Amino acid sequence: MTTAGAWSTPGAGARTPDTGVIHDIGYRGYTGPRLGRGYATRSLFVQSLRAAFGLGRSGKSKVLPMLGLAAVGLPALVIVAFAILQGSTELPLDYPTYPSSFGLVIEIFLAAQAPVLMSRDLRHNTVPLYFSRPITRGDYVRAKFAAMTAAMLLLMVTPLVVLYLGAVLGGMSFGHNTVHLLYGLAASLLYALVLSAIGLLVAASTPRRGFGVATIMGLLVVSNVIALIIYGLSGGLDVGSSTDAGNWAALLSPGLLVDGLVTEVFGLRHNSGTMHAPGALGIVVFAAEAALLVAGSYWLLNRRYRNI
């Protein structure tokens, strides 16, 4: 018996090599259009946005995102139905304050899904495969940041749209609801940018998803508790208090930072016990910190992926 590449011995002395055959099975090179970096970046954005809601993944991956959507969407239906049945001329919960009212649900969604976008690629060592294509490290970070921000926006804007459609169709003031919906959209965008920046930065620091989830939740919850304790000790919870000193404690918590800024900018402070940015100086400081958190986290994300 002879094998390809072996030497046969038909006679006592001569050794002749076997001959091989190369079969053409029809493989051809790609001759279609090269879509380039822009298309690759958009595809990564769409894939990451789908992954944030468990689309294209296993059934259990869809459970938490869908529960999050239900947890913020169903109360909006109840609120608007109750307002219509009561014959109210305004909704009992204003649009800009709706995201902060469900802040814990939003933070849980962020903590669970930010590692899905970042940690999985690190754990499975797929990040270098992205960079072997036209996509750059900056494109990768932009696509992931945009996807997480868009996912957070969908989570927060969906109930606002439900409130708005219910209020307008229920005969409430079109002008008032339209203006306050715009306030709510602006507030949602600010929440999405600040929280996504922090969540992605933490998730990108570790390939272990569980560690990322725990760190993000710990950071947001602990900072929130510390800020509220300082706010309470400073007399901020006293309805009759006239001091604004305790409101500076919101600078310690990303969620309360955005909440305080939104409350003051859109004039949502109904009593002195509501946490807010203290005056014009507070608006400037709160806005500066929010911008610094977003820009700084984005810069650190880019720096993180330069070494991969």
N, C-alpha and C positions, 0 to 999 in steps of 0.2 A: 504494500500500500504506500502511496506517495502523498505528500501534502504540499500545498502551495508554498513556494519559497524554499523547499527542501531539495536535497540532491538525490537523484535516483541512481541506482547501480544496475543497469540492464546487463552488463557484462562483468567479467572478472576485473577488468582494469579501468575502462573508461567511465567517467562520471559526467552526466549531462544534466543541466538545470531544467526543472519543469517550467513551462510557460504559463503566465497568468492572463486573464482577460478582464478588461475594464468595461463595465456595463454603463451605458448612458441611461439613467432612470428619470431624466427629465427635469433635474434641478436647474433653475434659471435665476439669475440675479434680479433684484428689484429695479424696475425701470420706470416706476410711477413718480409722482411729484414728491419732493422733499418739503415737508410742511414747516420745518424749522423750530426755533426756540419758542416762539409765541404760541404755536399750536400745542407743543409739549407742555408748556406752563399752564395753559388753559385746561388741558386734559388732566393734569395733576390736581388743579383746583377743583374740577368737577368730581374727580375720583375721591378726593379728600372730603369734600362736602357730603357726598353720598355716604362715605364711611362714618362720618360724624353722626348720621342717623341710622346706621346699621344697614343701609341699602347695599345690596350686592354681597352681603355677609350672611352668616348663619342666623337662624331665627332668634336665638338668645341674645344676639348682638343688637337686635331691634327693640328688645323689651324696654330697657331703661330710657332710650331716646323717645320712644312713643309714650311711655309713662310721663316723661317730662312735658311733652306737648299736651297731653291730656290734663296734667296737673295745673298748667297755666291757662289752658283754653276753656275747659269746662266751667271754672268759676266765672269767666267772662260771660258765658251764656246765661248762667244763673243770675248774675248781676243785672244784665240788660233786661232779662225777662221780668225780674222783680220790679225794676224801675218802670217798665211799661205797664205792668199790672197795677202798680200803685199810682199811675198817672203822673209820675214825676217829670219835671221839666229839665232836670239835669241828672247825670249819672252819679250814684253815691261815691264812686271812686274815680278820681281824675286820671286821665291818660298817662301823664308823666310819672305819677306815683305808683302805677300798676306794676312795673318791673321790680321796684324796691319792695313791694308788698309780697312778692314771691321770690325774694332774693335767695333764700336757701335752696329752692328748686333750681334756680339758675346756676348757683354755685356747684351744686351736685352734678348737673349736666356738664359744666365746664370741667370739673375734676375727673369725671368719668371718660369724657371724650377727647380731651386734649392729649392724653397719653396714647389714644388710638391713632391720632394723626402723627405723633412724633416718636413715641417710644417703640412702637412696633418695627419701624424701619431700622432703628438702632439695634434692636434685639435680634432681628433676622439678617442684619448686615446687608440690607438692600440699598442703603444710601449711596455707596460708591457706584452701584449700577445706574442710578439716576445721573450721576455726574459723568458717566462714560458716554452719555449722549450729549446733544447740543445744549441741554439744560444746564445752567450754571448754579452755583451755590446760592447766589442771590435770587435766582428764579425759584428755587426750591423753597426758600424761606418766604418769599412773597406769596407763593401759591398756598402754602400751609397757613400763613397768617390770614390771608383773605378768606380761606375756607372756614377757619374757626370763627372769624368775625361774622361771616355770612350765616353760619349755623346758629350762633348766638342771636343774631338779628331775627332770624326766622322764628326762633323760640319766643322772643319777646314781642315781635310785631304781630304775630298771628292773633293773639287775644285782643290787641288794640284794634285790629281790623274788625274783629267780631263785635267789640263794643261800639265802634263807629257805625257799622252797618245797622246794628240793632237800634242805636239811638236815632239815626236819621230816618230809618224806616218806621220807627215808633213815633215820629212827629216831633222830636226834640229839635232845638235850634241847630240849623245847618251850619251857620257861621261860627257859633261858639264851639261846636264839636269839631269842625274842620281845623280851627286854630289850635285847639288843645290836642288834636291828633298830631299835628305837626310838632307840638311841644313833646309829645310822647315819642315820636320817631327820633327826634334829636336826642332825647334822654336815652333811648334804647341804643342808639349808635354810640353814645359816650360810654355806656355800660359795656357794650360789646367790645369796643376797642381796648379799654383799660383792663377788663378781666381776661380777655383773650391774650393780650400781651403777657400778662403775668403767668397765666396757665401754661401757655406754650413754652415760655422760658423754663419753667420748672420741669415740664414734661421732657424737654430736649436735653435735660441734664442727666437723665438716667434711662437705661434700656428696660428697666423693670417697671411694668405698668402699675403694679400694686403700690410700689413706693411712690410713684408719681401721683397717683390718686390721693394717697394719704397726705402727702406733702402739700398739695394744692388745697385740700380741704382744711388741713391744719393751719396753713398760713392765713386763709381767708377767715375762718371761724375764730381763731385765737386773736387775730388783729381786731376783728369786730368786737369781741368781748372786752378786750383791753380798752378800746376806744369808748365803749359804752360805760364801762366802770369809771373811767376818768371823767366822762361827761356827767355822770350822775353825781360823783363826788364834788364836782364843780358847781352843782346846783342847776344843771341844765334841765333836769326832769321836773323842776318846780315850775308849775304853770305860771305863777305870778312873778317869776324871776326876770329881772331886766338885764342881767349880765350876759355877755356874749363870750366870755372866756372859755367856757366849756366846749363851745362849738369847734374850737381849734383841735379838739381831740379827734375829729373826723379825719384829720390828715394822717392818722395812724392806720386807717383801714381803707383799702381800695373801694369797697362797696359803699361805705359811709361817705367817703370823699366825693364820689359821684352823686350820691343822694343829696348831700348838703349843697353841692354846687347847683344841681337841678332845682332844688327847692328855692334857693335864693334867686337864681336867674329868672325863673318863670313865675315868681311871686306866689308860691304855693304854701307859704308859712301862714297857717291859720291861728297859731297861738305861740306864745313864747317858749313852750316846751318842745317845739319841733326843731330838730337839729338842722342847721343851715350854715352856709358860709357867712361869716360875720361881716356884713357890709361890702362896700366896694373893694376894700383891701382884701377881704376874705375871698371874693370872687376871683381877683387876680392871682392870689396865692393858690387857691384850690385849682384853678385852671392851669396854672404853671406846673403844679405837681402832677396833674393828670397827663399833661403833655409830656412831661419828663418821664413818667412811668411808661408811656407808650413808646416814645422815641428811644429811651434807654434800653428797654426790653428788646425792641426790634434790633438795635445795634448789637446787643449781646448775643442775640440769636444768630445774626450774620457772623459774628466772631466765632461762635461755637462751631459752625459748620465749615469754617475755613480750615480747620485742622482735621477734617474727615476726608 
